[in-house]
Amino acid sequence: MLANKRNGTIYLGVTSDLAYRLHQHRNGAMPGFAREHGCRALVWSERHDNIQDARLREHRMKKWKRAWKLKLMEEANPQWHDLSSRIEH
């Protein structure tokens, strides 16, 4: 999940290369919702063994209420810190 600020807009997506995708979002190279709303801070992430599982999880989570997504994220990151420095490059 990316966010533009604490309690702000959140974006949920899936990728096979998180470090590269973060780079794209931060440099405005990815058109769409995240760029339009300035979602650049990585506030939550989850690893999956294969991309199909990740896409299934994303698809299900996109149907969730915002409160459910925030609860999941805030359990691991209550201060909405940018976690991008923890990502392997």
PyMOL Python script that loads the backbone (N, CA, C, O; Angstrom):
from pymol import cmd

cmd.read_pdbstr("""\
ATOM      1  N   MET A   1       0.842  -1.166   0.000  1.00  0.00           N
ATOM      2  CA  MET A   1       0.000   0.000   0.000  1.00  0.00           C
ATOM      3  C   MET A   1       0.885   1.226   0.000  1.00  0.00           C
ATOM      4  O   MET A   1       1.874   1.306   0.729  1.00  0.00           O
ATOM      5  N   LEU A   2       0.515   2.162  -0.819  1.00  0.00           N
ATOM      6  CA  LEU A   2       1.168   3.461  -0.844  1.00  0.00           C
ATOM      7  C   LEU A   2       0.197   4.492  -0.298  1.00  0.00           C
ATOM      8  O   LEU A   2      -1.018   4.320  -0.401  1.00  0.00           O
ATOM      9  N   ALA A   3       0.719   5.553   0.276  1.00  0.00           N
ATOM     10  CA  ALA A   3      -0.124   6.637   0.785  1.00  0.00           C
ATOM     11  C   ALA A   3       0.498   7.978   0.423  1.00  0.00           C
ATOM     12  O   ALA A   3       1.701   8.075   0.181  1.00  0.00           O
ATOM     13  N   ASN A   4      -0.333   8.999   0.390  1.00  0.00           N
ATOM     14  CA  ASN A   4       0.194  10.333   0.127  1.00  0.00           C
ATOM     15  C   ASN A   4       0.512  11.082   1.416  1.00  0.00           C
ATOM     16  O   ASN A   4       1.312  12.017   1.409  1.00  0.00           O
ATOM     17  N   LYS A   5      -0.112  10.676   2.525  1.00  0.00           N
ATOM     18  CA  LYS A   5       0.158  11.246   3.846  1.00  0.00           C
ATOM     19  C   LYS A   5      -0.582  10.414   4.876  1.00  0.00           C
ATOM     20  O   LYS A   5      -1.395   9.560   4.522  1.00  0.00           O
ATOM     21  N   ARG A   6      -0.310  10.654   6.121  1.00  0.00           N
ATOM     22  CA  ARG A   6      -1.008   9.929   7.191  1.00  0.00           C
ATOM     23  C   ARG A   6      -2.504  10.201   7.097  1.00  0.00           C
ATOM     24  O   ARG A   6      -2.930  11.350   6.983  1.00  0.00           O
ATOM     25  N   ASN A   7      -3.287   9.147   7.145  1.00  0.00           N
ATOM     26  CA  ASN A   7      -4.743   9.210   7.025  1.00  0.00           C
ATOM     27  C   ASN A   7      -5.214   9.800   5.701  1.00  0.00           C
ATOM     28  O   ASN A   7      -6.348  10.266   5.585  1.00  0.00           O
ATOM     29  N   GLY A   8      -4.339   9.777   4.712  1.00  0.00           N
ATOM     30  CA  GLY A   8      -4.681  10.313   3.401  1.00  0.00           C
ATOM     31  C   GLY A   8      -5.140   9.227   2.451  1.00  0.00           C
ATOM     32  O   GLY A   8      -5.689   8.202   2.857  1.00  0.00           O
ATOM     33  N   THR A   9      -4.901   9.477   1.187  1.00  0.00           N
ATOM     34  CA  THR A   9      -5.282   8.548   0.137  1.00  0.00           C
ATOM     35  C   THR A   9      -4.347   7.353   0.145  1.00  0.00           C
ATOM     36  O   THR A   9      -3.136   7.507   0.309  1.00  0.00           O
ATOM     37  N   ILE A  10      -4.907   6.161  -0.032  1.00  0.00           N
ATOM     38  CA  ILE A  10      -4.086   4.959  -0.125  1.00  0.00           C
ATOM     39  C   ILE A  10      -4.296   4.297  -1.480  1.00  0.00           C
ATOM     40  O   ILE A  10      -5.361   4.386  -2.091  1.00  0.00           O
ATOM     41  N   TYR A  11      -3.243   3.632  -1.919  1.00  0.00           N
ATOM     42  CA  TYR A  11      -3.250   2.915  -3.192  1.00  0.00           C
ATOM     43  C   TYR A  11      -2.789   1.493  -2.927  1.00  0.00           C
ATOM     44  O   TYR A  11      -1.814   1.274  -2.209  1.00  0.00           O
ATOM     45  N   LEU A  12      -3.479   0.545  -3.498  1.00  0.00           N
ATOM     46  CA  LEU A  12      -3.136  -0.869  -3.333  1.00  0.00           C
ATOM     47  C   LEU A  12      -2.800  -1.447  -4.698  1.00  0.00           C
ATOM     48  O   LEU A  12      -3.585  -1.325  -5.638  1.00  0.00           O
ATOM     49  N   GLY A  13      -1.635  -2.076  -4.808  1.00  0.00           N
ATOM     50  CA  GLY A  13      -1.237  -2.673  -6.073  1.00  0.00           C
ATOM     51  C   GLY A  13      -0.383  -3.904  -5.847  1.00  0.00           C
ATOM     52  O   GLY A  13      -0.069  -4.268  -4.714  1.00  0.00           O
ATOM     53  N   VAL A  14      -0.017  -4.532  -6.944  1.00  0.00           N
ATOM     54  CA  VAL A  14       0.803  -5.735  -6.887  1.00  0.00           C
ATOM     55  C   VAL A  14       1.946  -5.596  -7.891  1.00  0.00           C
ATOM     56  O   VAL A  14       1.788  -4.985  -8.948  1.00  0.00           O
ATOM     57  N   THR A  15       3.094  -6.168  -7.546  1.00  0.00           N
ATOM     58  CA  THR A  15       4.251  -6.135  -8.431  1.00  0.00           C
ATOM     59  C   THR A  15       5.172  -7.303  -8.114  1.00  0.00           C
ATOM     60  O   THR A  15       5.150  -7.844  -7.009  1.00  0.00           O
ATOM     61  N   SER A  16       5.971  -7.683  -9.085  1.00  0.00           N
ATOM     62  CA  SER A  16       6.980  -8.717  -8.846  1.00  0.00           C
ATOM     63  C   SER A  16       8.323  -8.094  -8.464  1.00  0.00           C
ATOM     64  O   SER A  16       9.260  -8.814  -8.119  1.00  0.00           O
ATOM     65  N   ASP A  17       8.425  -6.764  -8.523  1.00  0.00           N
ATOM     66  CA  ASP A  17       9.665  -6.063  -8.180  1.00  0.00           C
ATOM     67  C   ASP A  17       9.304  -4.774  -7.442  1.00  0.00           C
ATOM     68  O   ASP A  17       9.166  -3.718  -8.061  1.00  0.00           O
ATOM     69  N   LEU A  18       9.153  -4.861  -6.125  1.00  0.00           N
ATOM     70  CA  LEU A  18       8.680  -3.733  -5.330  1.00  0.00           C
ATOM     71  C   LEU A  18       9.637  -2.539  -5.382  1.00  0.00           C
ATOM     72  O   LEU A  18       9.186  -1.400  -5.503  1.00  0.00           O
ATOM     73  N   ALA A  19      10.926  -2.775  -5.296  1.00  0.00           N
ATOM     74  CA  ALA A  19      11.885  -1.672  -5.317  1.00  0.00           C
ATOM     75  C   ALA A  19      11.775  -0.881  -6.621  1.00  0.00           C
ATOM     76  O   ALA A  19      11.771   0.350  -6.608  1.00  0.00           O
ATOM     77  N   TYR A  20      11.686  -1.589  -7.737  1.00  0.00           N
ATOM     78  CA  TYR A  20      11.567  -0.919  -9.033  1.00  0.00           C
ATOM     79  C   TYR A  20      10.242  -0.178  -9.149  1.00  0.00           C
ATOM     80  O   TYR A  20      10.202   0.951  -9.638  1.00  0.00           O
ATOM     81  N   ARG A  21       9.157  -0.807  -8.702  1.00  0.00           N
ATOM     82  CA  ARG A  21       7.851  -0.159  -8.793  1.00  0.00           C
ATOM     83  C   ARG A  21       7.797   1.101  -7.936  1.00  0.00           C
ATOM     84  O   ARG A  21       7.209   2.102  -8.346  1.00  0.00           O
ATOM     85  N   LEU A  22       8.410   1.062  -6.742  1.00  0.00           N
ATOM     86  CA  LEU A  22       8.483   2.266  -5.904  1.00  0.00           C
ATOM     87  C   LEU A  22       9.222   3.378  -6.632  1.00  0.00           C
ATOM     88  O   LEU A  22       8.802   4.535  -6.616  1.00  0.00           O
ATOM     89  N   HIS A  23      10.322   3.014  -7.266  1.00  0.00           N
ATOM     90  CA  HIS A  23      11.091   3.995  -8.042  1.00  0.00           C
ATOM     91  C   HIS A  23      10.214   4.630  -9.121  1.00  0.00           C
ATOM     92  O   HIS A  23      10.236   5.846  -9.307  1.00  0.00           O
ATOM     93  N   GLN A  24       9.452   3.813  -9.823  1.00  0.00           N
ATOM     94  CA  GLN A  24       8.563   4.321 -10.868  1.00  0.00           C
ATOM     95  C   GLN A  24       7.519   5.276 -10.287  1.00  0.00           C
ATOM     96  O   GLN A  24       7.285   6.351 -10.840  1.00  0.00           O
ATOM     97  N   HIS A  25       6.901   4.892  -9.193  1.00  0.00           N
ATOM     98  CA  HIS A  25       5.877   5.746  -8.588  1.00  0.00           C
ATOM     99  C   HIS A  25       6.474   7.058  -8.097  1.00  0.00           C
ATOM    100  O   HIS A  25       5.866   8.114  -8.271  1.00  0.00           O
ATOM    101  N   ARG A  26       7.624   7.008  -7.502  1.00  0.00           N
ATOM    102  CA  ARG A  26       8.237   8.224  -6.953  1.00  0.00           C
ATOM    103  C   ARG A  26       8.704   9.190  -8.026  1.00  0.00           C
ATOM    104  O   ARG A  26       8.807  10.394  -7.789  1.00  0.00           O
ATOM    105  N   ASN A  27       8.984   8.662  -9.198  1.00  0.00           N
ATOM    106  CA  ASN A  27       9.424   9.518 -10.303  1.00  0.00           C
ATOM    107  C   ASN A  27       8.297   9.851 -11.272  1.00  0.00           C
ATOM    108  O   ASN A  27       8.537  10.428 -12.333  1.00  0.00           O
ATOM    109  N   GLY A  28       7.089   9.495 -10.919  1.00  0.00           N
ATOM    110  CA  GLY A  28       5.942   9.827 -11.745  1.00  0.00           C
ATOM    111  C   GLY A  28       5.868   9.067 -13.056  1.00  0.00           C
ATOM    112  O   GLY A  28       5.170   9.489 -13.978  1.00  0.00           O
ATOM    113  N   ALA A  29       6.577   7.951 -13.151  1.00  0.00           N
ATOM    114  CA  ALA A  29       6.615   7.177 -14.388  1.00  0.00           C
ATOM    115  C   ALA A  29       5.401   6.276 -14.573  1.00  0.00           C
ATOM    116  O   ALA A  29       5.175   5.761 -15.668  1.00  0.00           O
ATOM    117  N   MET A  30       4.621   6.081 -13.516  1.00  0.00           N
ATOM    118  CA  MET A  30       3.449   5.216 -13.579  1.00  0.00           C
ATOM    119  C   MET A  30       2.192   6.080 -13.615  1.00  0.00           C
ATOM    120  O   MET A  30       1.802   6.647 -12.594  1.00  0.00           O
ATOM    121  N   PRO A  31       1.555   6.186 -14.781  1.00  0.00           N
ATOM    122  CA  PRO A  31       0.327   6.977 -14.830  1.00  0.00           C
ATOM    123  C   PRO A  31      -0.791   6.275 -14.062  1.00  0.00           C
ATOM    124  O   PRO A  31      -0.772   5.057 -13.888  1.00  0.00           O
ATOM    125  N   GLY A  32      -1.747   7.052 -13.614  1.00  0.00           N
ATOM    126  CA  GLY A  32      -2.892   6.460 -12.948  1.00  0.00           C
ATOM    127  C   GLY A  32      -3.151   7.035 -11.570  1.00  0.00           C
ATOM    128  O   GLY A  32      -2.690   8.125 -11.233  1.00  0.00           O
ATOM    129  N   PHE A  33      -3.898   6.279 -10.780  1.00  0.00           N
ATOM    130  CA  PHE A  33      -4.403   6.720  -9.480  1.00  0.00           C
ATOM    131  C   PHE A  33      -3.292   7.181  -8.539  1.00  0.00           C
ATOM    132  O   PHE A  33      -3.382   8.269  -7.971  1.00  0.00           O
ATOM    133  N   ALA A  34      -2.250   6.374  -8.365  1.00  0.00           N
ATOM    134  CA  ALA A  34      -1.188   6.708  -7.405  1.00  0.00           C
ATOM    135  C   ALA A  34      -0.516   8.029  -7.768  1.00  0.00           C
ATOM    136  O   ALA A  34      -0.250   8.843  -6.885  1.00  0.00           O
ATOM    137  N   ARG A  35      -0.242   8.252  -9.032  1.00  0.00           N
ATOM    138  CA  ARG A  35       0.399   9.503  -9.463  1.00  0.00           C
ATOM    139  C   ARG A  35      -0.558  10.678  -9.293  1.00  0.00           C
ATOM    140  O   ARG A  35      -0.164  11.739  -8.808  1.00  0.00           O
ATOM    141  N   GLU A  36      -1.807  10.489  -9.690  1.00  0.00           N
ATOM    142  CA  GLU A  36      -2.796  11.569  -9.587  1.00  0.00           C
ATOM    143  C   GLU A  36      -3.008  12.023  -8.149  1.00  0.00           C
ATOM    144  O   GLU A  36      -3.287  13.197  -7.905  1.00  0.00           O
ATOM    145  N   HIS A  37      -2.879  11.106  -7.198  1.00  0.00           N
ATOM    146  CA  HIS A  37      -3.130  11.419  -5.791  1.00  0.00           C
ATOM    147  C   HIS A  37      -1.854  11.548  -4.958  1.00  0.00           C
ATOM    148  O   HIS A  37      -1.926  11.719  -3.742  1.00  0.00           O
ATOM    149  N   GLY A  38      -0.700  11.467  -5.597  1.00  0.00           N
ATOM    150  CA  GLY A  38       0.565  11.656  -4.886  1.00  0.00           C
ATOM    151  C   GLY A  38       0.907  10.561  -3.905  1.00  0.00           C
ATOM    152  O   GLY A  38       1.575  10.824  -2.905  1.00  0.00           O
ATOM    153  N   CYS A  39       0.471   9.340  -4.159  1.00  0.00           N
ATOM    154  CA  CYS A  39       0.763   8.212  -3.265  1.00  0.00           C
ATOM    155  C   CYS A  39       2.173   7.708  -3.553  1.00  0.00           C
ATOM    156  O   CYS A  39       2.405   7.022  -4.548  1.00  0.00           O
ATOM    157  N   ARG A  40       3.115   8.056  -2.667  1.00  0.00           N
ATOM    158  CA  ARG A  40       4.517   7.697  -2.881  1.00  0.00           C
ATOM    159  C   ARG A  40       5.166   6.996  -1.690  1.00  0.00           C
ATOM    160  O   ARG A  40       6.243   6.415  -1.824  1.00  0.00           O
ATOM    161  N   ALA A  41       4.522   7.047  -0.532  1.00  0.00           N
ATOM    162  CA  ALA A  41       5.102   6.440   0.676  1.00  0.00           C
ATOM    163  C   ALA A  41       4.592   5.005   0.825  1.00  0.00           C
ATOM    164  O   ALA A  41       3.386   4.762   0.841  1.00  0.00           O
ATOM    165  N   LEU A  42       5.516   4.073   0.930  1.00  0.00           N
ATOM    166  CA  LEU A  42       5.154   2.676   1.159  1.00  0.00           C
ATOM    167  C   LEU A  42       4.799   2.515   2.632  1.00  0.00           C
ATOM    168  O   LEU A  42       5.658   2.653   3.503  1.00  0.00           O
ATOM    169  N   VAL A  43       3.533   2.222   2.907  1.00  0.00           N
ATOM    170  CA  VAL A  43       3.090   2.112   4.298  1.00  0.00           C
ATOM    171  C   VAL A  43       2.777   0.682   4.710  1.00  0.00           C
ATOM    172  O   VAL A  43       2.611   0.406   5.898  1.00  0.00           O
ATOM    173  N   TRP A  44       2.694  -0.233   3.747  1.00  0.00           N
ATOM    174  CA  TRP A  44       2.422  -1.639   4.051  1.00  0.00           C
ATOM    175  C   TRP A  44       2.774  -2.473   2.835  1.00  0.00           C
ATOM    176  O   TRP A  44       2.571  -2.048   1.698  1.00  0.00           O
ATOM    177  N   SER A  45       3.300  -3.657   3.078  1.00  0.00           N
ATOM    178  CA  SER A  45       3.541  -4.596   1.982  1.00  0.00           C
ATOM    179  C   SER A  45       3.465  -6.018   2.524  1.00  0.00           C
ATOM    180  O   SER A  45       3.544  -6.262   3.728  1.00  0.00           O
ATOM    181  N   GLU A  46       3.309  -6.928   1.597  1.00  0.00           N
ATOM    182  CA  GLU A  46       3.168  -8.337   1.949  1.00  0.00           C
ATOM    183  C   GLU A  46       3.796  -9.153   0.827  1.00  0.00           C
ATOM    184  O   GLU A  46       3.556  -8.882  -0.350  1.00  0.00           O
ATOM    185  N   ARG A  47       4.593 -10.141   1.183  1.00  0.00           N
ATOM    186  CA  ARG A  47       5.225 -11.034   0.197  1.00  0.00           C
ATOM    187  C   ARG A  47       4.371 -12.259  -0.065  1.00  0.00           C
ATOM    188  O   ARG A  47       3.672 -12.761   0.815  1.00  0.00           O
ATOM    189  N   HIS A  48       4.450 -12.722  -1.296  1.00  0.00           N
ATOM    190  CA  HIS A  48       3.773 -13.961  -1.688  1.00  0.00           C
ATOM    191  C   HIS A  48       4.755 -14.816  -2.472  1.00  0.00           C
ATOM    192  O   HIS A  48       5.668 -14.298  -3.116  1.00  0.00           O
ATOM    193  N   ASP A  49       4.564 -16.113  -2.415  1.00  0.00           N
ATOM    194  CA  ASP A  49       5.452 -17.031  -3.117  1.00  0.00           C
ATOM    195  C   ASP A  49       5.306 -16.953  -4.636  1.00  0.00           C
ATOM    196  O   ASP A  49       6.255 -17.238  -5.366  1.00  0.00           O
ATOM    197  N   ASN A  50       4.134 -16.572  -5.108  1.00  0.00           N
ATOM    198  CA  ASN A  50       3.964 -16.434  -6.559  1.00  0.00           C
ATOM    199  C   ASN A  50       3.015 -15.286  -6.865  1.00  0.00           C
ATOM    200  O   ASN A  50       2.216 -14.874  -6.025  1.00  0.00           O
ATOM    201  N   ILE A  51       3.123 -14.786  -8.079  1.00  0.00           N
ATOM    202  CA  ILE A  51       2.373 -13.602  -8.481  1.00  0.00           C
ATOM    203  C   ILE A  51       0.873 -13.863  -8.526  1.00  0.00           C
ATOM    204  O   ILE A  51       0.082 -12.946  -8.305  1.00  0.00           O
ATOM    205  N   GLN A  52       0.471 -15.096  -8.807  1.00  0.00           N
ATOM    206  CA  GLN A  52      -0.955 -15.407  -8.844  1.00  0.00           C
ATOM    207  C   GLN A  52      -1.590 -15.233  -7.461  1.00  0.00           C
ATOM    208  O   GLN A  52      -2.690 -14.695  -7.336  1.00  0.00           O
ATOM    209  N   ASP A  53      -0.885 -15.693  -6.432  1.00  0.00           N
ATOM    210  CA  ASP A  53      -1.387 -15.511  -5.068  1.00  0.00           C
ATOM    211  C   ASP A  53      -1.461 -14.026  -4.715  1.00  0.00           C
ATOM    212  O   ASP A  53      -2.414 -13.579  -4.078  1.00  0.00           O
ATOM    213  N   ALA A  54      -0.461 -13.277  -5.128  1.00  0.00           N
ATOM    214  CA  ALA A  54      -0.441 -11.841  -4.852  1.00  0.00           C
ATOM    215  C   ALA A  54      -1.603 -11.135  -5.548  1.00  0.00           C
ATOM    216  O   ALA A  54      -2.255 -10.276  -4.953  1.00  0.00           O
ATOM    217  N   ARG A  55      -1.860 -11.487  -6.783  1.00  0.00           N
ATOM    218  CA  ARG A  55      -2.975 -10.860  -7.518  1.00  0.00           C
ATOM    219  C   ARG A  55      -4.320 -11.226  -6.908  1.00  0.00           C
ATOM    220  O   ARG A  55      -5.223 -10.390  -6.853  1.00  0.00           O
ATOM    221  N   LEU A  56      -4.462 -12.457  -6.454  1.00  0.00           N
ATOM    222  CA  LEU A  56      -5.701 -12.869  -5.811  1.00  0.00           C
ATOM    223  C   LEU A  56      -5.919 -12.067  -4.522  1.00  0.00           C
ATOM    224  O   LEU A  56      -7.027 -11.602  -4.255  1.00  0.00           O
ATOM    225  N   ARG A  57      -4.869 -11.911  -3.738  1.00  0.00           N
ATOM    226  CA  ARG A  57      -4.950 -11.130  -2.495  1.00  0.00           C
ATOM    227  C   ARG A  57      -5.315  -9.673  -2.807  1.00  0.00           C
ATOM    228  O   ARG A  57      -6.179  -9.089  -2.152  1.00  0.00           O
ATOM    229  N   GLU A  58      -4.653  -9.098  -3.806  1.00  0.00           N
ATOM    230  CA  GLU A  58      -4.952  -7.719  -4.196  1.00  0.00           C
ATOM    231  C   GLU A  58      -6.419  -7.586  -4.616  1.00  0.00           C
ATOM    232  O   GLU A  58      -7.115  -6.671  -4.174  1.00  0.00           O
ATOM    233  N   HIS A  59      -6.875  -8.487  -5.456  1.00  0.00           N
ATOM    234  CA  HIS A  59      -8.252  -8.451  -5.946  1.00  0.00           C
ATOM    235  C   HIS A  59      -9.240  -8.491  -4.777  1.00  0.00           C
ATOM    236  O   HIS A  59     -10.216  -7.742  -4.758  1.00  0.00           O
ATOM    237  N   ARG A  60      -8.984  -9.356  -3.819  1.00  0.00           N
ATOM    238  CA  ARG A  60      -9.867  -9.458  -2.653  1.00  0.00           C
ATOM    239  C   ARG A  60      -9.803  -8.196  -1.793  1.00  0.00           C
ATOM    240  O   ARG A  60     -10.832  -7.687  -1.348  1.00  0.00           O
ATOM    241  N   MET A  61      -8.585  -7.697  -1.564  1.00  0.00           N
ATOM    242  CA  MET A  61      -8.432  -6.522  -0.704  1.00  0.00           C
ATOM    243  C   MET A  61      -9.053  -5.269  -1.322  1.00  0.00           C
ATOM    244  O   MET A  61      -9.542  -4.400  -0.600  1.00  0.00           O
ATOM    245  N   LYS A  62      -9.036  -5.174  -2.635  1.00  0.00           N
ATOM    246  CA  LYS A  62      -9.634  -4.002  -3.279  1.00  0.00           C
ATOM    247  C   LYS A  62     -11.141  -3.944  -3.050  1.00  0.00           C
ATOM    248  O   LYS A  62     -11.749  -2.885  -3.201  1.00  0.00           O
ATOM    249  N   LYS A  63     -11.741  -5.061  -2.690  1.00  0.00           N
ATOM    250  CA  LYS A  63     -13.171  -5.086  -2.376  1.00  0.00           C
ATOM    251  C   LYS A  63     -13.438  -4.740  -0.906  1.00  0.00           C
ATOM    252  O   LYS A  63     -14.582  -4.509  -0.515  1.00  0.00           O
ATOM    253  N   TRP A  64     -12.377  -4.706  -0.101  1.00  0.00           N
ATOM    254  CA  TRP A  64     -12.515  -4.400   1.315  1.00  0.00           C
ATOM    255  C   TRP A  64     -12.940  -2.950   1.528  1.00  0.00           C
ATOM    256  O   TRP A  64     -12.730  -2.087   0.675  1.00  0.00           O
ATOM    257  N   LYS A  65     -13.539  -2.713   2.679  1.00  0.00           N
ATOM    258  CA  LYS A  65     -13.795  -1.345   3.114  1.00  0.00           C
ATOM    259  C   LYS A  65     -12.458  -0.711   3.494  1.00  0.00           C
ATOM    260  O   LYS A  65     -11.523  -1.399   3.906  1.00  0.00           O
ATOM    261  N   ARG A  66     -12.387   0.606   3.349  1.00  0.00           N
ATOM    262  CA  ARG A  66     -11.167   1.332   3.705  1.00  0.00           C
ATOM    263  C   ARG A  66     -10.755   1.028   5.146  1.00  0.00           C
ATOM    264  O   ARG A  66      -9.569   0.849   5.423  1.00  0.00           O
ATOM    265  N   ALA A  67     -11.704   0.969   6.050  1.00  0.00           N
ATOM    266  CA  ALA A  67     -11.395   0.719   7.462  1.00  0.00           C
ATOM    267  C   ALA A  67     -10.663  -0.603   7.652  1.00  0.00           C
ATOM    268  O   ALA A  67      -9.773  -0.697   8.497  1.00  0.00           O
ATOM    269  N   TRP A  68     -11.018  -1.609   6.891  1.00  0.00           N
ATOM    270  CA  TRP A  68     -10.355  -2.911   7.006  1.00  0.00           C
ATOM    271  C   TRP A  68      -8.907  -2.813   6.543  1.00  0.00           C
ATOM    272  O   TRP A  68      -8.009  -3.372   7.172  1.00  0.00           O
ATOM    273  N   LYS A  69      -8.686  -2.103   5.443  1.00  0.00           N
ATOM    274  CA  LYS A  69      -7.324  -1.930   4.935  1.00  0.00           C
ATOM    275  C   LYS A  69      -6.483  -1.144   5.943  1.00  0.00           C
ATOM    276  O   LYS A  69      -5.329  -1.485   6.199  1.00  0.00           O
ATOM    277  N   LEU A  70      -7.068  -0.097   6.509  1.00  0.00           N
ATOM    278  CA  LEU A  70      -6.335   0.708   7.487  1.00  0.00           C
ATOM    279  C   LEU A  70      -6.002  -0.100   8.734  1.00  0.00           C
ATOM    280  O   LEU A  70      -4.912   0.035   9.289  1.00  0.00           O
ATOM    281  N   LYS A  71      -6.927  -0.930   9.171  1.00  0.00           N
ATOM    282  CA  LYS A  71      -6.675  -1.766  10.350  1.00  0.00           C
ATOM    283  C   LYS A  71      -5.496  -2.697  10.099  1.00  0.00           C
ATOM    284  O   LYS A  71      -4.615  -2.824  10.949  1.00  0.00           O
ATOM    285  N   LEU A  72      -5.473  -3.344   8.946  1.00  0.00           N
ATOM    286  CA  LEU A  72      -4.375  -4.233   8.590  1.00  0.00           C
ATOM    287  C   LEU A  72      -3.046  -3.478   8.563  1.00  0.00           C
ATOM    288  O   LEU A  72      -2.057  -3.925   9.144  1.00  0.00           O
ATOM    289  N   MET A  73      -3.035  -2.343   7.891  1.00  0.00           N
ATOM    290  CA  MET A  73      -1.809  -1.554   7.762  1.00  0.00           C
ATOM    291  C   MET A  73      -1.368  -1.005   9.109  1.00  0.00           C
ATOM    292  O   MET A  73      -0.189  -1.095   9.452  1.00  0.00           O
ATOM    293  N   GLU A  74      -2.284  -0.440   9.874  1.00  0.00           N
ATOM    294  CA  GLU A  74      -1.911   0.204  11.131  1.00  0.00           C
ATOM    295  C   GLU A  74      -1.499  -0.781  12.219  1.00  0.00           C
ATOM    296  O   GLU A  74      -0.817  -0.394  13.168  1.00  0.00           O
ATOM    297  N   GLU A  75      -1.898  -2.043  12.102  1.00  0.00           N
ATOM    298  CA  GLU A  75      -1.399  -3.044  13.046  1.00  0.00           C
ATOM    299  C   GLU A  75       0.108  -3.203  12.909  1.00  0.00           C
ATOM    300  O   GLU A  75       0.802  -3.429  13.900  1.00  0.00           O
ATOM    301  N   ALA A  76       0.612  -3.087  11.697  1.00  0.00           N
ATOM    302  CA  ALA A  76       2.049  -3.224  11.437  1.00  0.00           C
ATOM    303  C   ALA A  76       2.771  -1.879  11.407  1.00  0.00           C
ATOM    304  O   ALA A  76       3.974  -1.822  11.664  1.00  0.00           O
ATOM    305  N   ASN A  77       2.065  -0.809  11.099  1.00  0.00           N
ATOM    306  CA  ASN A  77       2.699   0.494  10.895  1.00  0.00           C
ATOM    307  C   ASN A  77       1.773   1.609  11.415  1.00  0.00           C
ATOM    308  O   ASN A  77       1.238   2.379  10.618  1.00  0.00           O
ATOM    309  N   PRO A  78       1.580   1.704  12.736  1.00  0.00           N
ATOM    310  CA  PRO A  78       0.617   2.658  13.284  1.00  0.00           C
ATOM    311  C   PRO A  78       0.953   4.120  13.020  1.00  0.00           C
ATOM    312  O   PRO A  78       0.061   4.968  13.038  1.00  0.00           O
ATOM    313  N   GLN A  79       2.202   4.424  12.779  1.00  0.00           N
ATOM    314  CA  GLN A  79       2.600   5.811  12.538  1.00  0.00           C
ATOM    315  C   GLN A  79       2.653   6.181  11.051  1.00  0.00           C
ATOM    316  O   GLN A  79       3.014   7.304  10.699  1.00  0.00           O
ATOM    317  N   TRP A  80       2.297   5.246  10.199  1.00  0.00           N
ATOM    318  CA  TRP A  80       2.307   5.459   8.745  1.00  0.00           C
ATOM    319  C   TRP A  80       3.714   5.839   8.251  1.00  0.00           C
ATOM    320  O   TRP A  80       3.847   6.673   7.355  1.00  0.00           O
ATOM    321  N   HIS A  81       4.747   5.242   8.820  1.00  0.00           N
ATOM    322  CA  HIS A  81       6.110   5.507   8.368  1.00  0.00           C
ATOM    323  C   HIS A  81       6.305   4.993   6.952  1.00  0.00           C
ATOM    324  O   HIS A  81       5.696   3.999   6.555  1.00  0.00           O
ATOM    325  N   ASP A  82       7.142   5.661   6.203  1.00  0.00           N
ATOM    326  CA  ASP A  82       7.504   5.185   4.864  1.00  0.00           C
ATOM    327  C   ASP A  82       8.480   4.023   5.058  1.00  0.00           C
ATOM    328  O   ASP A  82       9.566   4.202   5.609  1.00  0.00           O
ATOM    329  N   LEU A  83       8.092   2.850   4.608  1.00  0.00           N
ATOM    330  CA  LEU A  83       8.872   1.634   4.819  1.00  0.00           C
ATOM    331  C   LEU A  83       9.796   1.300   3.639  1.00  0.00           C
ATOM    332  O   LEU A  83      10.388   0.222   3.605  1.00  0.00           O
ATOM    333  N   SER A  84       9.916   2.191   2.703  1.00  0.00           N
ATOM    334  CA  SER A  84      10.683   1.887   1.490  1.00  0.00           C
ATOM    335  C   SER A  84      12.154   1.589   1.764  1.00  0.00           C
ATOM    336  O   SER A  84      12.787   0.873   0.988  1.00  0.00           O
ATOM    337  N   SER A  85      12.701   2.115   2.832  1.00  0.00           N
ATOM    338  CA  SER A  85      14.121   1.849   3.126  1.00  0.00           C
ATOM    339  C   SER A  85      14.348   0.390   3.540  1.00  0.00           C
ATOM    340  O   SER A  85      15.487  -0.077   3.539  1.00  0.00           O
ATOM    341  N   ARG A  86      13.305  -0.318   3.886  1.00  0.00           N
ATOM    342  CA  ARG A  86      13.397  -1.722   4.292  1.00  0.00           C
ATOM    343  C   ARG A  86      13.316  -2.688   3.119  1.00  0.00           C
ATOM    344  O   ARG A  86      13.454  -3.899   3.292  1.00  0.00           O
ATOM    345  N   ILE A  87      13.092  -2.152   1.931  1.00  0.00           N
ATOM    346  CA  ILE A  87      12.934  -2.977   0.737  1.00  0.00           C
ATOM    347  C   ILE A  87      14.308  -3.272   0.140  1.00  0.00           C
ATOM    348  O   ILE A  87      15.147  -2.382  -0.002  1.00  0.00           O
ATOM    349  N   GLU A  88      14.518  -4.536  -0.205  1.00  0.00           N
ATOM    350  CA  GLU A  88      15.772  -4.938  -0.843  1.00  0.00           C
ATOM    351  C   GLU A  88      15.817  -4.374  -2.257  1.00  0.00           C
ATOM    352  O   GLU A  88      14.850  -4.478  -3.013  1.00  0.00           O
ATOM    353  N   HIS A  89      16.939  -3.784  -2.598  1.00  0.00           N
ATOM    354  CA  HIS A  89      17.104  -3.213  -3.944  1.00  0.00           C
ATOM    355  C   HIS A  89      17.915  -4.110  -4.828  1.00  0.00           C
ATOM    356  O   HIS A  89      18.150  -3.782  -5.992  1.00  0.00           O
TER     357      HIS A  89
END
""", "prot")
cmd.dss("prot")
cmd.show_as("cartoon", "prot")
cmd.util.cbc("prot")
cmd.orient("prot")
